[in-house]
Amino acid sequence: MINFIESAYAHGDGAARELITVSFVENLPYSGEAGCRVNGYLAGDLRRVLMER
């Protein structure tokens, strides 16, 4: 699932990237919160966007 979202972000237009940022990345848990281990599976653009929030 994460690979699909990463690909959609990398190949998507500005609207697709904004949608992924707002609906997926911004809802991921912060470090130390329950479920934060999922963040370790992010790579590339999604990891960069996560780190910028």
Secondary structure, 3 states (H helix, E strand, C coil): CHHHHHHHHHHCCHHHHHHHHHHCHHHCCCCCCCCHHHHHHCCHHHHHHHHHC
